[in-house]
Amino acid sequence: MKHYYQLIFMGAIEHSWLPQIKDKFFEKIDELGNDRAFFKIIERNDFKEYTDANPAFCIYMGQRTDTSFLDEDIVNKLVKDATLLLPLIDEDLSQFNQLVPEVIQKYNGLSLLGLPKDLAIEKIVSNALEAFNLLKTKRRAFVSYKRSDSSGVAIQLYEYLEQHNFDVFLDTHSIRKSESFQDELLQRMIDSDVVVLLSTENYLESEWTQKELSEANLASIGLVQIVWPEYTVIQGAQLSEVFKLEASDFINHDFRNVNAKLNEDSLLKIVQFTEALRARTLASRQDKLISTFMHYAEKSKVTATLSSHKFIELEKDGEKSVVVPAIGMPKALNCEESQTLVKSIYAEDLDKIYILYDEIHIRDIWVRHLNWLNKHLPVKTKEIGKVSEWLAV
């Protein structure tokens, strides 16, 4: 399989809790309706299989050593790759720096001392699921299609992806009558993790579908091209992977009918293919946002540390803040969720909480809305294009 999620275990990997952490993780994966084949467990002996092109989350079990820290070279590489990492220790947090490599000593680690095992394992696994963005509200797909060509399959995919815990956008099902159709459609695309494009004979004859393709390219959103039999791949889709259909994928081999339907096996393969591409492109978009911020912070000599929760811990002008990178457009609900989540993780008070987003592909009307929210909510948003100026002040 080309794309997958990587759950990495380093440090004292013989710790008695690790098998139960793995079991609980895959139990949750099953509950979410994800295929276990999309997940690879990596430890030091098979670290050669690790790739920075796929989403990764590392659990590091700290341990006292006489000389150097366990797997220190690997940890240094993971930090350099902006891989999310959760340090665990079996002692009091006052001993943290004596148990983990220097490069992660500023990370927000977790002490297992005194914690009920079930509660601790649940917390660790939830951390990994958050890092992979596998919770339903964060797994967004957009179906782009030509109504007169493929309405039957579009509705099928909408229903099937929903069953597999995607939050799916389909124009006929997802826009309220009172909404501005064009504005809402394009904004929902920008908010999506992946676009499922039904490549049929007349797809590019529609102004709407051309616009959707263009916007997806500009925003670097991954495209799954589902190509009908006898038709060719649409050129010009940048982050695109192709899933070719055969007549046998359709019920009664009928693929020319607007109401044609795919068989069950083909639907499942498309869902798996969609999840695989989502894994790669979402990681790429997140890494770009985080690495750009970290570059600006280093240039401005501001202390910034990437935590295991995918937050950036920031120390600036004597204030301690947390920056939460967001893919797509932040909304009031994101602000509330971020504040609740951040405060549940950090015991000490924080001076500020920010949500970081890429404003380039977000429509002006929504940017104005975010500016209005900044005046009324304690959590503030920051545009990545203005971070350099903000940190330099």
NORNOR-V531691 format. One record per pair of residues at least 24 apart in sequence whose ideal C-beta (glycine too) atoms are under 10 Angstrom apart, sorted by sequence separation. I is the first residue (numbers start at 1). J is the second residue. D is the distance in whole Angstrom. If there is no record, write none. Layout:
i j d
I J D
I J D
//
This chain:
i j d
5 29 9
47 71 8
50 74 8
79 103 5
85 109 9
86 110 7
87 111 10
88 112 6
89 113 8
147 171 8
167 191 9
168 192 9
189 213 10
192 216 8
195 219 10
199 223 10
203 227 10
213 237 6
216 240 9
229 253 9
231 255 9
245 269 10
286 310 7
322 346 7
330 354 10
331 355 10
353 377 10
355 379 6
357 381 6
359 383 4
360 384 8
18 43 9
52 77 9
56 81 8
58 83 6
60 85 6
61 86 10
62 87 6
64 89 10
75 100 8
76 101 7
78 103 9
79 104 7
139 164 9
141 166 5
142 167 10
143 168 7
144 169 9
145 170 8
147 172 8
167 192 9
186 211 7
190 215 7
199 224 10
203 228 9
209 234 10
213 238 10
230 255 8
245 270 9
330 355 5
353 378 7
354 379 7
355 380 7
356 381 8
357 382 8
358 383 8
359 384 7
360 385 7
44 70 8
47 73 10
52 78 9
56 82 10
57 83 7
58 84 7
59 85 8
60 86 7
61 87 8
62 88 7
63 89 8
64 90 10
75 101 5
76 102 9
77 103 10
78 104 9
136 162 9
139 165 6
140 166 7
141 167 7
142 168 8
143 169 7
144 170 10
145 171 9
166 192 10
167 193 9
169 195 9
170 196 10
182 208 8
185 211 9
186 212 8
189 215 6
190 216 9
195 221 6
196 222 10
197 223 5
198 224 10
199 225 5
200 226 9
229 255 5
230 256 9
243 269 7
297 323 9
320 346 9
330 356 9
352 378 8
353 379 5
354 380 5
355 381 5
356 382 5
357 383 7
358 384 5
359 385 6
44 71 6
47 74 6
50 77 8
56 83 5
57 84 5
58 85 4
59 86 5
60 87 5
61 88 5
62 89 4
63 90 8
64 91 8
74 101 9
75 102 9
76 103 5
139 166 5
140 167 5
141 168 5
142 169 5
143 170 5
144 171 9
166 193 9
169 196 10
181 208 9
185 212 8
189 216 6
192 219 9
194 221 7
195 222 7
196 223 8
197 224 7
198 225 8
199 226 6
200 227 9
201 228 7
213 240 9
228 255 6
229 256 9
243 270 6
311 338 9
330 357 5
352 379 8
353 380 7
354 381 7
355 382 7
356 383 8
357 384 7
358 385 8
359 386 8
43 71 9
50 78 8
52 80 9
53 81 10
55 83 9
56 84 7
57 85 8
58 86 7
59 87 8
60 88 7
61 89 8
62 90 8
63 91 10
72 100 9
73 101 9
75 103 6
76 104 9
79 107 9
136 164 10
137 165 10
139 167 6
140 168 8
141 169 7
142 170 8
143 171 8
166 194 9
168 196 9
187 215 10
190 218 9
191 219 10
193 221 8
194 222 5
195 223 5
196 224 5
197 225 5
198 226 5
199 227 4
200 228 5
203 231 9
228 256 9
320 348 8
322 350 6
329 357 7
352 380 7
354 382 5
356 384 6
357 385 10
5 34 9
44 73 10
52 81 4
55 84 9
56 85 9
57 86 7
58 87 9
59 88 6
60 89 9
61 90 8
62 91 8
69 98 10
70 99 10
72 101 5
75 104 6
136 165 5
138 167 8
139 168 9
140 169 7
141 170 9
142 171 9
143 172 10
182 211 8
186 215 6
190 219 5
192 221 6
193 222 7
194 223 8
195 224 7
196 225 9
197 226 7
198 227 9
199 228 6
201 230 8
202 231 10
243 272 10
320 349 9
321 350 6
322 351 9
323 352 9
324 353 7
325 354 10
326 355 5
328 357 7
329 358 9
13 43 5
44 74 7
47 77 9
51 81 9
52 82 8
69 99 8
70 100 9
71 101 8
72 102 8
135 165 9
136 166 8
137 167 6
143 173 9
166 196 10
185 215 9
189 219 8
191 221 10
192 222 9
194 224 6
195 225 9
196 226 6
197 227 9
198 228 8
201 231 6
204 234 7
243 273 5
293 323 7
311 341 9
320 350 6
321 351 6
322 352 8
323 353 8
324 354 7
325 355 8
326 356 6
327 357 8
328 358 9
329 359 9
4 35 10
13 44 7
43 74 10
47 78 10
50 81 9
52 83 7
64 95 8
69 100 7
70 101 8
72 103 8
134 165 8
136 167 6
143 174 9
190 221 8
200 231 6
201 232 10
203 234 7
204 235 10
242 273 9
243 274 9
311 342 7
319 350 9
320 351 6
321 352 4
322 353 5
323 354 5
324 355 5
325 356 5
326 357 5
327 358 8
356 387 7
7 39 6
8 40 9
9 41 7
10 42 9
13 45 9
25 57 10
42 74 10
69 101 4
72 104 10
88 120 9
135 167 10
142 174 9
189 221 7
199 231 6
204 236 10
228 260 9
241 273 7
293 325 7
309 341 8
319 351 4
320 352 8
321 353 7
322 354 7
323 355 8
324 356 7
325 357 8
326 358 9
329 361 9
330 362 9
4 37 8
5 38 6
6 39 8
7 40 7
8 41 8
9 42 7
10 43 7
11 44 9
50 83 9
62 95 9
65 98 10
68 101 8
69 102 8
161 194 10
186 219 10
199 232 8
241 274 10
290 323 9
292 325 10
309 342 8
313 346 9
318 351 9
319 352 7
321 354 6
322 355 10
323 356 5
324 357 10
325 358 9
328 361 9
329 362 5
354 387 10
1 35 10
4 38 5
5 39 5
6 40 5
7 41 5
8 42 5
9 43 5
10 44 6
25 59 10
62 96 7
64 98 7
65 99 9
69 103 9
199 233 7
200 234 10
243 277 9
311 345 8
317 351 9
328 362 8
329 363 9
3 38 8
4 39 6
5 40 7
6 41 8
7 42 7
8 43 7
9 44 8
62 97 10
64 99 6
69 104 9
161 196 8
199 234 5
241 276 8
290 325 5
311 346 9
316 351 9
331 366 9
335 370 9
1 37 6
4 40 5
6 42 5
7 43 10
8 44 9
62 98 8
63 99 6
69 105 10
88 124 7
226 262 9
241 277 5
289 325 5
309 345 6
314 350 10
315 351 10
316 352 9
330 366 9
354 390 9
1 38 7
10 47 8
22 59 10
62 99 3
63 100 9
86 123 10
171 208 8
197 234 7
240 277 9
288 325 10
289 326 8
308 345 10
309 346 10
313 350 9
314 351 9
329 366 5
332 369 9
342 379 8
1 39 10
21 59 7
61 99 9
62 100 4
86 124 7
158 196 9
199 237 9
239 277 8
287 325 10
289 327 7
307 345 8
314 352 9
329 367 9
331 369 8
332 370 10
335 373 7
339 377 8
1 40 9
8 47 8
60 99 10
61 100 9
62 101 9
157 196 6
241 280 9
286 325 6
288 327 10
307 346 9
330 369 10
331 370 9
334 373 10
335 374 9
339 378 7
340 379 10
21 61 10
60 100 6
197 237 7
226 266 9
241 281 9
285 325 9
286 326 9
314 354 8
329 369 9
330 370 6
332 372 10
339 379 5
18 59 8
60 101 8
86 127 6
144 185 10
157 198 8
171 212 10
199 240 10
239 280 8
286 327 6
329 370 8
332 373 6
335 376 10
336 377 8
338 379 6
8 50 7
17 59 10
62 104 9
86 128 8
154 196 9
195 237 9
239 281 5
285 327 5
311 353 9
312 354 9
331 373 8
335 377 5
336 378 10
337 379 9
6 49 8
18 61 7
84 127 9
142 185 9
153 196 10
197 240 8
199 242 8
285 328 9
311 354 10
330 373 8
335 378 8
336 379 8
338 381 10
6 50 6
15 59 10
17 61 8
60 104 7
84 128 9
154 198 6
195 239 9
199 243 9
226 270 6
312 356 7
332 376 9
335 379 4
4 49 10
6 51 8
86 131 8
144 189 8
153 198 6
194 239 9
195 240 9
197 242 10
199 244 9
239 284 8
282 327 7
311 356 10
332 377 7
334 379 8
335 380 8
6 52 10
13 59 9
15 61 5
58 104 9
84 130 9
85 131 9
142 188 6
197 243 10
199 245 9
224 270 7
239 285 10
281 327 10
335 381 8
4 51 9
11 58 9
13 60 9
14 61 9
15 62 10
60 107 9
62 109 8
84 131 5
142 189 5
151 198 10
153 200 9
194 241 10
196 243 9
198 245 10
226 273 9
332 379 9
334 381 9
3 51 9
6 54 6
7 55 10
8 56 6
10 58 6
11 59 8
12 60 9
13 61 7
15 63 8
83 131 9
84 132 9
140 188 8
142 190 9
144 192 10
150 198 4
226 274 9
5 54 7
6 55 7
7 56 8
8 57 7
9 58 8
10 59 8
11 60 5
12 61 4
14 63 9
60 109 8
62 111 10
140 189 10
142 191 8
143 192 10
149 198 7
150 199 9
224 273 6
330 379 9
3 53 8
4 54 6
5 55 5
6 56 4
7 57 6
8 58 4
9 59 5
10 60 5
11 61 4
12 62 7
13 63 10
142 192 4
149 199 9
150 200 5
224 274 5
330 380 10
331 381 10
2 53 9
3 54 6
4 55 8
5 56 8
6 57 7
7 58 8
8 59 7
9 60 8
10 61 8
11 62 6
12 63 4
59 110 10
61 112 9
140 191 6
141 192 6
142 193 9
144 195 6
145 196 8
149 200 4
150 201 10
224 275 10
330 381 5
2 54 9
3 55 9
4 56 10
5 57 8
6 58 8
7 59 7
8 60 9
9 61 7
10 62 10
11 63 6
12 64 9
140 192 5
141 193 7
142 194 7
143 195 8
144 196 7
145 197 7
146 198 7
148 200 9
149 201 6
150 202 9
222 274 9
224 276 9
225 277 10
329 381 9
330 382 10
1 54 10
12 65 9
139 192 10
140 193 5
141 194 5
142 195 5
143 196 5
144 197 5
145 198 4
146 199 9
148 201 10
149 202 5
150 203 8
224 277 5
11 65 10
139 193 6
140 194 8
141 195 7
142 196 7
143 197 8
144 198 7
145 199 9
146 200 6
148 202 7
149 203 7
222 276 10
223 277 8
224 278 9
138 193 8
139 194 9
140 195 10
141 196 6
142 197 9
143 198 7
144 199 10
145 200 7
146 201 8
147 202 10
200 255 9
201 256 9
222 277 5
324 379 8
326 381 8
146 202 5
149 205 9
200 256 10
221 277 10
222 278 6
326 382 10
13 70 8
146 203 5
148 205 9
149 206 9
221 278 10
222 279 9
224 281 10
322 379 10
323 380 10
324 381 10
11 69 8
12 70 6
13 71 9
145 203 7
146 204 9
148 206 9
200 258 9
222 280 7
223 281 9
324 382 10
10 69 10
11 70 5
12 71 10
144 203 8
146 205 7
147 206 8
222 281 3
321 380 9
323 382 7
325 384 9
10 70 7
11 71 6
133 193 7
146 206 6
149 209 10
221 281 7
222 282 8
10 71 4
11 72 10
145 206 9
147 208 9
220 281 7
221 282 9
9 71 10
10 72 9
144 206 10
146 208 9
147 209 10
222 284 8
8 71 10
11 74 10
145 208 10
146 209 6
222 285 9
293 356 6
10 74 6
11 75 8
144 208 9
145 209 7
220 284 7
221 285 8
292 356 9
323 387 9
10 75 6
59 124 7
144 209 6
220 285 6
8 74 8
59 125 10
219 285 8
290 356 8
292 358 9
8 75 10
21 88 9
144 211 10
145 212 9
157 224 10
289 356 6
10 78 8
59 127 9
144 212 5
220 288 8
289 357 8
59 128 7
143 212 10
144 213 7
157 226 8
289 358 6
8 78 7
18 88 9
57 127 8
58 128 10
142 212 8
288 358 8
17 88 8
57 128 5
144 215 10
57 129 9
144 216 8
154 226 10
15 88 8
17 90 9
57 130 9
58 131 9
142 215 10
153 226 8
285 358 8
57 131 4
142 216 8
196 270 7
316 390 9
8 83 8
10 85 9
15 90 8
56 131 9
57 132 6
153 228 9
196 271 10
316 391 7
8 84 10
11 87 8
12 88 9
55 131 8
56 132 9
150 226 9
317 393 9
6 83 8
8 85 8
10 87 10
11 88 8
12 89 10
55 132 6
196 273 9
314 391 9
316 393 9
11 89 9
12 90 8
55 133 8
150 228 8
196 274 6
55 134 10
142 221 8
144 223 8
149 228 8
194 273 10
195 274 9
144 224 10
194 274 6
140 221 10
142 223 10
143 224 10
144 225 10
145 226 9
193 274 9
194 275 8
196 277 9
149 231 10
193 275 10
194 276 10
195 277 9
141 224 9
143 226 10
194 277 6
193 277 9
194 278 4
193 278 5
194 279 9
192 278 9
193 279 9
194 280 10
195 281 10
12 99 9
194 281 6
300 387 9
304 391 9
11 99 9
193 281 7
194 282 8
296 384 9
300 388 7
302 390 10
11 100 8
39 128 10
193 282 5
293 382 9
299 388 7
300 389 10
302 391 5
11 101 9
296 386 10
297 387 8
300 390 9
301 391 9
302 392 9
10 101 10
293 384 7
296 387 5
297 388 9
300 391 4
301 392 10
153 245 9
193 285 8
292 384 6
295 387 9
296 388 5
299 391 8
300 392 5
39 132 9
292 385 9
295 388 9
296 389 9
298 391 10
299 392 8
300 393 9
24 118 9
28 122 9
38 132 10
290 384 10
293 387 6
296 390 9
297 391 6
17 112 7
34 129 10
39 134 10
289 384 6
292 387 8
293 388 9
296 391 5
25 121 9
29 125 10
38 134 10
153 249 10
288 384 9
292 388 9
296 392 8
15 112 9
20 117 8
24 121 5
28 125 6
32 129 8
153 250 8
20 118 9
23 121 9
24 122 7
27 125 8
28 126 8
34 132 10
152 250 9
289 387 10
293 391 9
21 120 9
22 121 10
25 124 8
26 125 9
29 128 10
152 251 10
17 117 7
20 120 10
21 121 6
24 124 8
25 125 5
28 128 9
29 129 8
34 134 7
16 117 10
20 121 6
21 122 10
24 125 5
25 126 10
28 129 6
23 125 10
24 126 10
32 134 6
152 254 10
153 255 9
160 262 9
17 120 8
18 121 10
21 124 6
22 125 9
25 128 6
29 132 10
32 135 8
33 136 9
152 255 10
164 267 9
17 121 7
20 124 10
21 125 7
24 128 10
25 129 8
32 136 7
154 258 10
155 259 9
156 260 9
160 264 9
163 267 9
164 268 9
20 125 10
29 134 8
34 139 9
150 255 9
152 257 7
153 258 9
156 261 6
157 262 8
166 271 8
18 124 10
28 134 8
151 257 10
152 258 6
153 259 9
155 261 9
156 262 6
161 267 9
165 271 10
221 327 9
17 124 9
21 128 9
28 135 10
32 139 9
149 256 9
150 257 10
151 258 5
152 259 4
153 260 6
160 267 5
164 271 5
221 328 9
149 257 10
150 258 7
151 259 7
152 260 5
153 261 7
159 267 9
160 268 8
163 271 9
164 272 9
166 274 8
219 327 10
149 258 6
150 259 9
151 260 9
152 261 5
153 262 6
161 270 9
166 275 9
219 328 9
148 258 6
150 260 8
152 262 9
156 266 10
157 267 7
160 270 8
161 271 6
164 274 9
165 275 10
147 258 8
149 260 9
156 267 6
160 271 6
164 275 8
146 258 9
166 278 9
153 266 9
157 270 7
161 274 7
153 267 9
156 270 10
157 271 8
161 275 10
153 270 9
157 274 9
7 125 10
7 128 6
5 128 9
7 131 10
7 132 9
5 131 9
6 132 9
5 132 5
5 133 10
5 134 8
35 164 9
33 163 7
34 164 8
141 271 9
33 164 5
34 165 7
32 164 9
33 165 5
32 165 5
33 166 9
141 274 6
31 165 9
141 275 9
193 327 7
139 274 10
191 326 10
192 327 9
193 328 8
139 275 8
191 327 8
192 328 7
141 278 8
190 327 9
191 328 4
140 278 9
190 328 6
191 329 6
220 358 9
139 278 7
189 328 9
190 329 6
191 330 10
219 358 8
188 328 9
191 331 9
221 361 9
134 275 9
187 328 9
188 329 10
219 360 8
220 361 9
140 282 10
187 329 7
218 360 8
219 361 4
139 282 9
218 361 6
219 362 9
134 278 10
138 282 9
133 278 9
134 279 10
216 361 10
133 279 9
215 361 7
132 279 8
133 282 6
132 282 9
133 283 9
132 283 9
133 286 8
131 286 10
190 358 9
190 360 10
190 361 5
191 362 9
189 361 9
190 362 6
190 363 8
187 361 10
186 361 9
187 362 8
191 366 10
186 362 10
187 363 6
190 366 9
131 308 7
133 310 9
186 363 7
130 308 9
131 309 7
132 310 10
187 365 9
130 309 6
131 310 6
187 366 6
127 307 10
128 308 9
130 310 7
183 363 7
127 308 6
182 363 10
127 309 7
183 365 7
127 310 10
183 366 9
124 308 10
180 365 9
140 327 9
140 328 8
138 327 9
138 328 10
133 327 8
137 333 9
106 303 8
108 305 9
106 304 10
107 305 7
109 307 9
110 308 9
106 305 5
107 306 8
108 307 5
109 308 8
83 283 10
105 305 10
106 306 10
107 307 6
108 308 7
137 337 9
82 283 10
104 305 9
106 307 9
107 308 6
108 309 7
84 286 9
103 305 10
104 306 10
107 309 10
104 307 10
108 311 8
82 286 9
83 287 9
104 308 9
82 287 6
108 313 7
81 287 8
82 288 10
84 290 10
107 313 8
106 313 7
82 290 5
82 291 6
106 315 9
81 291 9
130 341 8
82 294 7
108 322 10
127 345 9
3 222 10
88 308 10
85 306 8
86 307 9
87 308 7
54 276 9
84 306 7
85 307 9
86 308 4
123 345 10
55 278 9
83 306 9
84 307 8
85 308 5
86 309 8
55 279 5
82 306 6
84 308 5
54 279 6
55 280 8
83 308 10
84 309 8
53 279 10
54 280 6
79 305 10
84 310 5
53 280 6
55 282 7
56 283 8
79 306 8
84 311 10
55 283 4
82 310 10
51 280 10
54 283 6
55 284 9
53 283 8
54 284 10
52 283 9
53 284 8
55 286 8
55 287 9
35 268 9
38 272 7
53 287 10
37 272 8
52 287 8
110 345 10
35 271 8
34 271 10
35 272 6
38 275 6
108 345 7
3 241 9
33 271 9
34 272 9
37 275 10
38 276 7
108 346 7
2 241 8
37 276 9
108 347 10
35 275 7
38 278 10
39 279 10
34 275 7
35 276 9
38 279 7
33 275 10
60 308 9
59 308 9
58 308 8
57 308 8
57 310 9
3 273 9
5 275 9
1 272 9
4 275 9
5 276 10
3 275 9
4 276 7
3 276 4
6 279 9
2 276 7
3 277 7
5 279 6
1 276 7
2 277 9
3 278 8
4 279 6
3 279 5
4 280 9
2 279 10
3 280 4
6 283 10
1 279 10
2 280 8
3 281 9
5 283 9
3 283 9
//
